[in-house]
């Protein structure tokens, strides 16, 4: 069984914020994840962004890669804030 990361409000919010900053819709991101081999549905992404479902390690890894961002940005939101402030 794959490890899941206990969801805090920030992970889902940060995924949503970064996704929108990159100009991607939920369907676009899910399509990118599926092409890369991550089996995720749009409904699953919605639940992760709303913090009603824990995220699996493999999903977080795939989202980080698809959004071309860091784990710090996804988990803490710090790096993206610093990048956009410059």
TAWO-V559803 format. One record per residue. N is the residue number from 1. BURIAL is I if it has 24 or more other C-alpha atoms within 12 Angstrom, else O. Layout:
n:N burial:BURIAL
n:N burial:BURIAL
This chain:
n:1 burial:O
n:2 burial:O
n:3 burial:O
n:4 burial:O
n:5 burial:O
n:6 burial:O
n:7 burial:I
n:8 burial:O
n:9 burial:O
n:10 burial:O
n:11 burial:I
n:12 burial:I
n:13 burial:I
n:14 burial:I
n:15 burial:I
n:16 burial:I
n:17 burial:I
n:18 burial:I
n:19 burial:I
n:20 burial:O
n:21 burial:O
n:22 burial:O
n:23 burial:O
n:24 burial:O
n:25 burial:O
n:26 burial:I
n:27 burial:O
n:28 burial:O
n:29 burial:I
n:30 burial:I
n:31 burial:O
n:32 burial:I
n:33 burial:I
n:34 burial:O
n:35 burial:O
n:36 burial:O
n:37 burial:O
n:38 burial:I
n:39 burial:O
n:40 burial:I
n:41 burial:O
n:42 burial:O
n:43 burial:O
n:44 burial:I
n:45 burial:I
n:46 burial:I
n:47 burial:O
n:48 burial:I
n:49 burial:I
n:50 burial:O
n:51 burial:O
n:52 burial:O
n:53 burial:O
n:54 burial:I
n:55 burial:I
n:56 burial:I
n:57 burial:O
n:58 burial:O
n:59 burial:I
n:60 burial:I
n:61 burial:I
n:62 burial:I
n:63 burial:I
n:64 burial:I
n:65 burial:O
n:66 burial:I
n:67 burial:I
n:68 burial:O
n:69 burial:I
n:70 burial:I
n:71 burial:I
n:72 burial:O
n:73 burial:I
n:74 burial:I
n:75 burial:I
n:76 burial:O
n:77 burial:I
n:78 burial:O
n:79 burial:O
n:80 burial:I
n:81 burial:O
n:82 burial:O
n:83 burial:O
n:84 burial:O
n:85 burial:O
n:86 burial:O
